Amino acid sequence: MTVSVEPTSVEASGSQEPQALRPHAENAFAAELAALAAQDDRPRPARWKLSPWAVATYLLGGTLPDGTVITPKYVGPRRIVEVAVTTLATDRALLLLGVPGTAKTWVSEHLAAAVSGDSTLLVQGTAGTPEEAIRYGWNYAQLLAHGPSRDALVPSPVMRAMAEGMTARVEELTRIPADVQDTLITILSEKTLPIPELGQEVQAVRGFNLIATANDRDRGINDLSSALRRRFNTVVLPLPESADAEVDIVTRRVEQIGRSLDLPAAPDGIEEIRRVVTVFRELRDGMSADGRTKLKSPSGTLSTAEAISVVTGGLALAAHFGDGVLRPGDVAAGILGAVVRDPAADRVIWQEYLETVVRERDGWTDFYRACREVSV
């Protein structure tokens, strides 16, 4: 549902339209999607905006015959994207599984944008997500005045996707209570959503499918039933294989975020980005990059997404309180906040890492001092 907000006097009298802080994928990359659609001559499944090949190209990037450059949305194994896209071209739902920060939500949004042209048919999973969020609810004023009717029924994003042949998204599926999760079984197996109050049903039309995401760290919270798990094809999104790949991912995302916030370009601080990534990877892996020093891993995930957040925060500090160039002092506090989640245990792990690895590393003296200053 879109909520309209009355414009301020400046907006009302001026010619500049207010911009969304984070446009939906289909809006942010509308030019790329249009260019792909114009040159896409391959077969498209029913109601798909692009062919499977074009959807994969949109996510992985490439150059079209007319010279249009498609920027990569996901940096990782090509086969993972191909399997995910192929799954959506069948009648089998897709489950994107991985540890925090592996771009599950990002990939889900861009898949829906490329396939259906609309990534907004979204159910956000939480411990309090009700059954109505997946099935349907009621407009109680209409219900009390006229009784159960289609006019009184409020469709969920999943119900709308079924009726319109679109792609629905369910984020953090394993956070949803088990009995609510299981409302998806009939939808995914029979492609039907019964409405017993009206003696009716909604049958999914061709083009409907569902993408769910789940977190590896959430195992044991609300595990999927075997019946529901069978309805999904599971694709595991891995952490970046190499430091170079992770640096590339962080740089690209920080540049995109920075442009929307008018921050300095990320390449000005590529050395600090590499340091942040190196620190996160070493603590995550429990081993220094040269393999010589074993390390204790802190309680946090230290994901790629957190590295992006640290660098973005550092760029904001550099822009507003520095000279616009990303330096060690701009990222030190962010790294400390990401690493030290448990004030007792994690702080000891961080201090040991600083003294045994960072202090001894050539060219890292300024970084070591900056981290020591914020760690006191």
Salt bridges, closest charged atoms under 4 A:
GLU32 OE1 - LYS73 NZ 2.69
ASP40 OD2 - ARG44 NE 3.55
GLU82 OE2 - ARG78 NE 2.95
GLU82 OE1 - ARG79 NH1 3.27
GLU109 OE1 - ARG22 NH2 2.68
GLU131 OE2 - ARG135 NH1 3.11
GLU164 OE2 - ARG160 NE 3.94
GLU171 OE2 - ARG169 NH2 3.38
GLU172 OE1 - ARG175 NE 3.84
ASP216 OD1 - ARG219 NH2 3.46
ASP218 OD2 - ARG175 NE 3.28
ASP244 OD1 - ARG274 NH1 2.94
GLU246 OE1 - ARG281 NH1 2.74
GLU246 OE1 - ARG284 NH2 2.98
ASP248 OD1 - ARG252 NE 3.06
GLU271 OE2 - ARG275 NH2 3.04
GLU272 OE2 - ARG275 NH1 2.71
GLU282 OE2 - ARG361 NH2 2.67
GLU306 OE2 - ARG341 NH2 2.51
ASP323 OD2 - ARG327 NH2 2.54
GLU355 OE1 - ARG359 NH1 3.13
GLU355 OE2 - ARG372 NH1 3.31
